[in-house]
């Protein structure tokens, strides 16, 4: 986001760490620029351990923050990203490395 002259409007940072017993924890952090162009942390979602009930955990990102959208697209249209889907994708990769997702 820094050095992007305002053209980068949202950043998604994935953090992963291995815990004792070869388990993996992870989280997603969403950063956006405020009106003054200052980077602000606006959302953090746990990937592993999954929250109770394995909720969808939608990321609060508008399509206009990711793509140049058509004038007919409402400014409030959300970009469909959910952590449960990411969790399912990551599970196979974690397993292939001989690790296990952390559980709560």
C-alpha positions, -999 to +999 in steps of 0.1 A: +000+000+000+029+023+007+043+037-025+012+029-045+001+065-047-034+056-035-039+030-063-037+001-039-068+004-017-068-028+003-042-052+015-047-088+028-019-102+049-018-138+058+002-148+089+011-184+097+030-200+125+039-235+136+031-244+172+044-273+193+032-306+181+035-297+144+002-278+144-004-247+123-022-215+133-030-187+110-049-154+106-058-129+079-055-092+085-072-067+062-057-032+058-074-003+040-064+033+034-084+059+053-095+092+037-061+107+045-043+079+028-031+063+061-031+025+063-055+012+089-061-024+102-098-029+097-104-067+102-086-098+116-100-133+110-087-165+124-080-193+099-067-219+123-078-228+149-112-224+133-138-205+154-165-227+170-191-238+144-167-231+114-186-199+103-182-184+069-162-153+082-167-130+052-140-105+045-153-070+044-139-059+010-159-040-016-155-049-052-145-013-060-115-017-036-102-047-057-113-039-093-121-010-115-158-015-117-184-004-142-204+027-134-236+005-132-222-016-103-233-003-069-204+011-048-215-012-019-212-045-039-190-068-017-162-089-031-170-125-022-142-139-001-147-162+029-123-177+053-141-211+055-133-216+018-097-206+023-095-229+054-106-259+032-079-251+006-052-247+032-060-279+050-048-300+020-015-281+018-009-283+055-015-320+055+008-325+026+036-309+047+030-334+075+014-308+097-020-304+113-042-274+116-045-262+152-078-268+169-093-249+198 
